[in-house]
Amino acid sequence: MTVEDNIDPTAICQDITIQLDASGNASISTSDIDNGSADNCGIDNISSISPHSIVPTSDQTP
């Protein structure tokens, strides 16, 4: 028997707020942002790609 999965997985993420340490770094895990992602044949694992640098922005005006 061969199973062929032709249905794309659904990635559902949630917003999070993180706190930076004294060096300006923070860590998150995939469970911090997953909000019910699913796949027709089940999900073996959820992984993130290597660490990223982000540029913080603010919608507050001085």
Protein Blocks (a to p, Z undefined) as FASTA:
>chain_A
ZZddfbdcddddddddddddfkopacddfklmggoiacfkopfbacdddddddddddfbd
ZZ
